[in-house]
Amino acid sequence: MVIRTKSITLFSNKKDYKQATEDIIEQAHGHTDFKPDLVLFYATLKYNGKYQAMLDLFHEEYGDIPQIGSSVDGMIFPDDLRTDGAALVLCKDPEAKIKVQGAKEKGAIKSAKKLAQKIDCKKGAVILHFPLGHIPSAFKSAEFFAKGFYYSKMCKGTNIEKQREYAEKFADYCDKENILYIPTKVLDIFAQHTGYKVPIIGINILHTQTRFNSPSIFCNFKDIENGIAALVIEKENINAIYDDIFPDKGKTLEETKHMVYNEFTVIKEFKANFEKNVLISLDGMPPLEAVKNLIYLSEEKEKELLGHLHKGDYKVQMPYGLLFYNKKTKGVYVIGIGRFLPFDLYPLTMDVSDYSGDAVLIYESVENKLDSFISCFNNLKHNNSFIYFCIDVGVITEFGDKVFEYKNKVRTTADSNYFGIISHTPSAFIPPEFQFRNYLSESLKNIFFMSGGTNTCLEI
């Protein structure tokens, strides 16, 4: 008989970080009848800048236990869905071998490679936490803007080869400063290290309302900021589920293109020029200039943007998207397009080197897809399992108060043994035996990511 993971979630949203932490610890003393084998800690931007102080207090209670977590936009736990506060999840599993490791090197990919060397997983699953995009300090943000302006300026009036050379330098800068983690690259590093045998879930952290020094990754009671952390759970019969809100991809690129025109509202086709994960131009024009008469763009100057980041009220959700076709997997990648940076070059959350230069500006309606955002729950296999899941924060902006329906939907399926993260869309490496269909979001072989509409789930 397989013993399933047992969990209890403690939550507080008291205004003062110390009071919130002490409230959670007091709840744990009164309601926990076991010594945990794993501690999960997630908190919203309400406590930004105070995470380490909270972790220090938790360390006094649970310092010898593996711990992982991050700042998030919200959480779903038994009988509640919250977008303001902090949650501590205590898990007990005597059968599982659990380990948490972290790394923070000079460079996102370098950090991922360093961490991959620290872990070993023959069975079970690996759960990664890393910032999809990290907003550094005011000083480093100003430096980032300066780099963006400089390379954008250098691209003007020069040939394509030179443009790609400058775009590559900007992409390398974003990696070196740990500003962007490219999920597909990160997942491939870990999948290769584990022999492409175990599922690897990428929790890609990015807040809808960004501010300086966010998001943060928590590893063994340390706020490692823009580092990367890995939770390794070695155990038999762990079920890893990935799904998305999109239809299946075609068997050929032409079939996929036909599906795109049926699924999305196509506004215009472009010829795209890009290098690595930096979009240089659309039809020879800077990306935002090319679409400005097709979509609404609010003008943001650098000074205004820095002011928004200081207050933490700058929103990065965008209703329009650029769609790229993957020449190798026959899938697609969609990223929101809008004025969220004050320069011309447009950083992407995907290395689009394997993608076609045929880009499409789209608008997608998800009005009738509320249930699709938690579709991973349709493929649960076990009873009494601990359900550890992640869904797209975009549901909040898309559906508003209707999202609270998830409380009952999840409770009906998972009873009272679950915890869910509401953040940017997760990514995953999923071995073929765990796949249910031909996902449109396949970016590399058996690696899946999209900038919206994905969800993941582990049954432990």
NORVEN-V624133 format. One record per residue. SS is DSSP state (helix for helix, strand for strand, loop for the rest). PHI is phi in degrees with one decimal (NA if undefined). Layout:
SS,PHI / SS,PHI
//
This chain:
loop,NA / loop,-84.8 / loop,-87.5 / loop,-87.3 / loop,-64.8 / strand,-101.9 / strand,-143.0 / strand,-142.1 / strand,-110.7 / strand,-115.4 / strand,-133.9 / strand,-149.8 / loop,-130.3 / loop,-58.5 / loop,-61.6 / loop,-82.4 / helix,-61.3 / helix,-68.4 / helix,-64.0 / helix,-62.6 / helix,-64.3 / helix,-64.5 / helix,-62.1 / helix,-63.8 / helix,-63.3 / helix,-63.6 / helix,-61.2 / helix,-62.0 / helix,-62.0 / helix,-87.7 / helix,-123.8 / loop,-103.2 / loop,-111.1 / loop,-147.8 / loop,-88.4 / loop,-72.5 / loop,-104.3 / strand,-152.7 / strand,-119.4 / strand,-110.0 / strand,-135.7 / strand,-132.0 / strand,-145.0 / loop,-83.9 / helix,-66.4 / helix,-55.1 / helix,-111.0 / loop,-57.0 / loop,91.0 / loop,-117.0 / helix,-58.5 / helix,-63.9 / helix,-62.3 / helix,-68.1 / helix,-62.6 / helix,-62.0 / helix,-68.0 / helix,-67.0 / helix,-61.6 / helix,-62.9 / helix,-89.1 / helix,-130.2 / loop,-61.0 / loop,-94.3 / loop,-113.0 / loop,-57.0 / strand,-138.7 / strand,-143.2 / strand,166.9 / strand,-171.8 / strand,-77.7 / loop,-140.6 / loop,-91.6 / strand,-178.0 / strand,-141.7 / strand,-120.0 / strand,-144.6 / loop,-45.8 / loop,71.3 / strand,-154.5 / strand,-137.8 / strand,-130.7 / loop,-123.3 / loop,-148.8 / loop,144.0 / strand,-137.3 / strand,-128.7 / strand,-114.6 / strand,-114.6 / strand,-103.8 / strand,-121.3 / strand,-122.8 / loop,-153.6 / loop,-68.6 / loop,-89.7 / loop,-90.2 / strand,-97.8 / strand,-118.0 / strand,-146.4 / strand,-123.4 / strand,-134.2 / strand,-139.5 / strand,-153.7 / loop,-147.0 / loop,-105.0 / loop,-80.0 / loop,129.4 / helix,-64.6 / helix,-67.0 / helix,-62.4 / helix,-64.0 / helix,-62.6 / helix,-65.0 / helix,-63.9 / helix,-67.7 / helix,-57.2 / loop,-68.6 / loop,-86.1 / loop,-108.9 / loop,-146.0 / loop,-150.1 / loop,-95.4 / loop,-150.8 / loop,102.8 / strand,-160.8 / strand,-120.7 / strand,-117.1 / strand,-101.1 / strand,-121.9 / strand,-154.5 / strand,-75.8 / loop,-64.4 / strand,-144.1 / loop,-111.8 / strand,-90.6 / loop,-77.2 / loop,-63.6 / helix,-58.4 / helix,-64.8 / helix,-69.6 / helix,-65.4 / helix,-63.0 / helix,-64.4 / helix,-60.5 / helix,-61.3 / helix,-62.2 / helix,-62.7 / helix,-62.3 / helix,-62.2 / helix,-62.7 / helix,-69.8 / helix,-64.1 / helix,-64.3 / helix,-66.1 / helix,-75.6 / loop,-71.9 / loop,74.0 / loop,-115.0 / loop,-79.5 / helix,-60.6 / helix,-60.3 / helix,-67.3 / helix,-59.8 / helix,-68.1 / helix,-64.1 / helix,-68.9 / helix,-63.2 / helix,-62.9 / helix,-64.1 / helix,-67.6 / helix,-60.6 / helix,-65.4 / helix,-63.0 / helix,-61.9 / helix,-72.3 / helix,-59.5 / loop,-91.0 / loop,56.5 / loop,-81.2 / strand,-126.9 / loop,-102.2 / loop,-87.7 / helix,-53.8 / helix,-64.7 / helix,-65.9 / helix,-62.1 / helix,-63.0 / helix,-64.3 / helix,-61.5 / helix,-75.0 / helix,-63.3 / helix,-63.1 / helix,-64.8 / loop,-96.6 / loop,72.5 / loop,55.2 / loop,-112.4 / loop,-117.8 / strand,-63.6 / strand,-130.8 / strand,-101.3 / strand,-104.3 / strand,-89.7 / strand,-93.2 / strand,-89.7 / loop,-158.3 / loop,-86.3 / loop,-70.9 / strand,-114.0 / strand,-86.8 / loop,-152.5 / loop,-57.7 / loop,56.2 / strand,-146.3 / loop,-80.1 / loop,-122.5 / strand,-110.2 / strand,-110.2 / strand,-142.2 / loop,50.4 / loop,68.0 / strand,-123.5 / strand,-83.4 / loop,-93.8 / loop,54.2 / loop,-97.3 / loop,-86.1 / strand,-133.2 / strand,-127.1 / strand,-128.6 / strand,-103.3 / strand,-107.0 / strand,-119.9 / strand,-98.5 / loop,-166.7 / loop,-72.1 / loop,63.7 / loop,-76.6 / strand,-104.5 / strand,-105.8 / strand,-126.7 / strand,-126.6 / strand,-155.9 / strand,-145.4 / loop,-88.5 / loop,-100.4 / loop,-71.8 / strand,-66.8 / loop,-75.8 / loop,-82.9 / loop,-75.9 / loop,-126.0 / helix,-64.1 / helix,-65.2 / helix,-64.6 / helix,-64.2 / helix,-62.1 / helix,-63.7 / helix,-64.0 / helix,-57.7 / helix,-69.6 / helix,-84.1 / helix,-89.0 / loop,-114.4 / strand,-85.0 / strand,-88.2 / strand,-92.9 / strand,-163.5 / strand,-97.7 / strand,-134.8 / strand,-97.3 / strand,-100.5 / strand,-117.3 / strand,-150.6 / strand,-145.2 / loop,52.1 / loop,-112.4 / strand,-123.3 / strand,-86.0 / strand,-93.5 / strand,-157.4 / strand,-125.3 / loop,52.4 / loop,79.6 / strand,-110.4 / loop,-51.9 / helix,-49.7 / helix,-72.3 / helix,-66.7 / helix,-67.8 / helix,-107.9 / loop,-62.1 / loop,-89.2 / loop,-107.6 / loop,-136.5 / loop,-81.0 / loop,-127.7 / loop,-92.1 / loop,-74.5 / loop,-122.9 / loop,-86.2 / helix,-55.8 / helix,-61.8 / helix,-65.6 / helix,-65.6 / helix,-61.5 / helix,-65.0 / helix,-62.4 / helix,-64.5 / helix,-64.1 / helix,-84.0 / loop,75.5 / loop,-122.6 / strand,-94.6 / strand,-93.3 / loop,-111.9 / loop,-73.2 / loop,-135.4 / loop,-80.3 / strand,-100.0 / strand,-139.8 / strand,-99.6 / strand,-112.3 / strand,-119.2 / strand,-97.3 / strand,-86.9 / loop,-69.4 / loop,-90.3 / loop,-91.4 / loop,69.7 / loop,-93.6 / strand,-136.9 / strand,-130.5 / strand,-121.5 / strand,-131.7 / strand,-62.9 / loop,-121.8 / loop,-175.0 / loop,-83.8 / loop,-119.7 / loop,-135.2 / loop,-89.1 / loop,-125.8 / loop,-81.1 / loop,-60.3 / strand,-121.6 / strand,-66.7 / loop,-113.8 / loop,-95.1 / loop,-142.9 / loop,-77.7 / loop,-96.8 / loop,-58.3 / loop,-91.0 / strand,-103.5 / strand,-69.8 / strand,-77.8 / strand,-87.5 / strand,-100.1 / strand,-129.7 / strand,-84.6 / strand,-129.2 / strand,-128.8 / loop,-117.6 / loop,-97.0 / loop,-115.2 / loop,-52.9 / loop,-105.6 / loop,-116.0 / loop,-54.8 / helix,-69.8 / helix,-66.8 / helix,-72.4 / helix,-123.7 / helix,-65.5 / helix,-59.8 / helix,-68.6 / helix,-74.7 / helix,-121.1 / loop,-67.9 / loop,-116.5 / loop,-109.6 / loop,-97.1 / loop,66.1 / loop,-74.7 / loop,-82.2 / strand,-99.6 / strand,-118.4 / strand,-136.2 / strand,-141.5 / strand,-127.2 / strand,-71.5 / loop,-63.2 / helix,-58.2 / helix,-61.9 / helix,-68.9 / helix,-73.0 / helix,-79.9 / helix,-116.9 / helix,57.7 / helix,-66.1 / helix,-61.6 / helix,-60.0 / helix,-65.3 / helix,-63.1 / helix,-61.3 / helix,-55.2 / helix,-75.0 / helix,-62.5 / helix,-69.9 / helix,-61.4 / helix,-62.4 / helix,-85.1 / helix,-108.4 / loop,58.8 / loop,-129.6 / loop,-118.9 / strand,-157.3 / strand,-151.7 / strand,-124.5 / strand,-103.6 / strand,-109.5 / strand,-152.5 / loop,-63.5 / loop,-58.7 / loop,-76.5 / strand,-121.9 / strand,-162.0 / strand,-100.2 / loop,-124.3 / loop,-57.0 / helix,-52.6 / helix,-67.9 / helix,-100.3 / loop,-88.6 / loop,-108.7 / loop,-163.4 / loop,-92.9 / strand,-65.5 / loop,-63.6 / loop,-88.6 / strand,-70.5 / strand,-103.3 / strand,-128.6 / loop,-58.4 / loop,65.9 / strand,-118.3 / strand,-127.9 / loop,-164.0 / loop,-147.8 / loop,-79.9 / loop,-167.3 / loop,87.8 / strand,-100.6 / strand,-150.3 / strand,-134.5 / strand,-155.3 / strand,-118.9 / strand,-102.9 / loop,-119.3
//
